[in-house]
């Protein structure tokens, strides 16, 4: 059974090129992206998350809300094991699938086909599975003969369609998303949403960061509200949304 257990999770991100002296009188002062402070060694840090306690079980659909810099993406990256807590403990059980950085690993000088294999390798997808699905991926991305061209020749929309087509090959137990993806024209967006809905339905746990109340009402069974890296509220959508979106 998939589950996520965070106990007193704190994440401090060091800022190595800042002027620490100018911040000595503002230790742990509030900022848009969390709290700014100094370590004992005098290094500047941004505390992106502070003492987060969160238990998520199978079949839960959790929406993360909060203003820009509240810590939503950092929390997703902790769950996705990209970031490790500075303090506290993060336990994640189950096969992970991340749609946070769908363009991660895309090489502009490589062709579309070469990038399909590169991105799949980063996602831990076996080459045999890619070989079996390569035609479907190319067809879904709507790239045509451009799939044989270097990605640097692609438009932004073509780039995103390729990355999206590969990233959604995954069949995870825990699916992480950072806002609803916007890829291509209206026709492709509808196709992408259908594919995403199938992916969500097949996953045991969904955690999605969003600013959309409509999306929360449509997809989520639970909402976690973050501000300045701290948890403000955790409850059902009809309990949390009226307070946040008022």
HUURMO-V304358 format. One record per pair of residues at least 24 apart in sequence whose C-alpha atoms are under 7 Angstrom apart, sorted by the first residue. I is the first residue (numbers start at 0). GAP is how many residues later the second one is. If there is no record, write none. Layout:
i:I gap:GAP
i:I gap:GAP
//
This chain:
i:0 gap:57
i:1 gap:55
i:1 gap:56
i:1 gap:91
i:1 gap:92
i:1 gap:171
i:1 gap:172
i:1 gap:202
i:2 gap:53
i:2 gap:54
i:2 gap:55
i:2 gap:89
i:2 gap:90
i:2 gap:91
i:3 gap:51
i:3 gap:52
i:3 gap:53
i:3 gap:87
i:3 gap:88
i:3 gap:89
i:4 gap:49
i:4 gap:50
i:4 gap:51
i:4 gap:85
i:4 gap:86
i:4 gap:87
i:5 gap:46
i:5 gap:47
i:5 gap:48
i:5 gap:49
i:5 gap:83
i:5 gap:84
i:5 gap:85
i:6 gap:45
i:6 gap:46
i:6 gap:47
i:6 gap:81
i:6 gap:82
i:6 gap:83
i:7 gap:43
i:7 gap:44
i:7 gap:45
i:7 gap:80
i:7 gap:81
i:8 gap:41
i:8 gap:42
i:8 gap:43
i:8 gap:44
i:8 gap:76
i:8 gap:78
i:8 gap:79
i:8 gap:80
i:8 gap:81
i:9 gap:39
i:9 gap:40
i:9 gap:41
i:9 gap:42
i:9 gap:75
i:9 gap:76
i:9 gap:77
i:9 gap:78
i:10 gap:36
i:10 gap:37
i:10 gap:38
i:10 gap:39
i:10 gap:74
i:10 gap:75
i:10 gap:76
i:11 gap:33
i:11 gap:34
i:11 gap:35
i:11 gap:36
i:11 gap:74
i:12 gap:32
i:12 gap:33
i:12 gap:34
i:12 gap:35
i:13 gap:30
i:13 gap:31
i:13 gap:32
i:14 gap:29
i:14 gap:30
i:15 gap:28
i:17 gap:26
i:19 gap:24
i:31 gap:37
i:31 gap:196
i:32 gap:36
i:32 gap:37
i:32 gap:195
i:33 gap:35
i:33 gap:36
i:33 gap:194
i:33 gap:195
i:34 gap:193
i:47 gap:26
i:47 gap:181
i:48 gap:180
i:48 gap:181
i:49 gap:179
i:49 gap:180
i:51 gap:178
i:51 gap:179
i:57 gap:146
i:57 gap:147
i:58 gap:145
i:58 gap:146
i:59 gap:145
i:59 gap:146
i:59 gap:161
i:60 gap:144
i:60 gap:145
i:60 gap:146
i:60 gap:158
i:60 gap:159
i:60 gap:160
i:60 gap:161
i:61 gap:144
i:61 gap:145
i:61 gap:146
i:61 gap:158
i:61 gap:159
i:61 gap:160
i:61 gap:161
i:62 gap:144
i:62 gap:145
i:62 gap:146
i:62 gap:147
i:62 gap:153
i:62 gap:157
i:62 gap:159
i:62 gap:160
i:62 gap:161
i:63 gap:144
i:63 gap:145
i:63 gap:146
i:63 gap:159
i:63 gap:160
i:63 gap:161
i:64 gap:144
i:64 gap:145
i:64 gap:146
i:64 gap:159
i:64 gap:160
i:64 gap:161
i:65 gap:159
i:65 gap:160
i:65 gap:161
i:66 gap:160
i:68 gap:159
i:69 gap:156
i:69 gap:157
i:69 gap:158
i:69 gap:159
i:70 gap:155
i:70 gap:156
i:70 gap:157
i:70 gap:158
i:71 gap:137
i:71 gap:154
i:72 gap:105
i:75 gap:100
i:93 gap:79
i:93 gap:80
i:94 gap:77
i:94 gap:78
i:94 gap:79
i:95 gap:76
i:95 gap:77
i:95 gap:78
i:95 gap:79
i:96 gap:73
i:96 gap:75
i:96 gap:77
i:96 gap:78
i:96 gap:79
i:97 gap:77
i:97 gap:78
i:97 gap:79
i:98 gap:68
i:98 gap:77
i:98 gap:78
i:98 gap:79
i:99 gap:76
i:99 gap:77
i:99 gap:78
i:101 gap:61
i:101 gap:62
i:101 gap:65
i:102 gap:57
i:102 gap:60
i:107 gap:42
i:107 gap:43
i:107 gap:44
i:108 gap:41
i:108 gap:42
i:108 gap:43
i:109 gap:40
i:109 gap:41
i:110 gap:36
i:110 gap:37
i:110 gap:38
i:110 gap:39
i:110 gap:40
i:111 gap:35
i:111 gap:36
i:111 gap:37
i:111 gap:38
i:111 gap:39
i:112 gap:34
i:112 gap:35
i:115 gap:50
i:118 gap:47
i:119 gap:46
i:136 gap:28
i:136 gap:29
i:139 gap:25
i:140 gap:24
i:156 gap:26
i:156 gap:27
i:170 gap:28
i:171 gap:31
i:172 gap:30
i:172 gap:31
i:172 gap:32
i:173 gap:29
i:173 gap:30
i:173 gap:31
i:173 gap:32
i:174 gap:28
i:174 gap:30
i:174 gap:31
i:174 gap:32
i:175 gap:30
i:175 gap:31
i:175 gap:32
i:176 gap:30
i:176 gap:31
i:176 gap:32
i:177 gap:30
i:177 gap:31
i:177 gap:32
i:178 gap:29
i:178 gap:30
i:178 gap:31
//
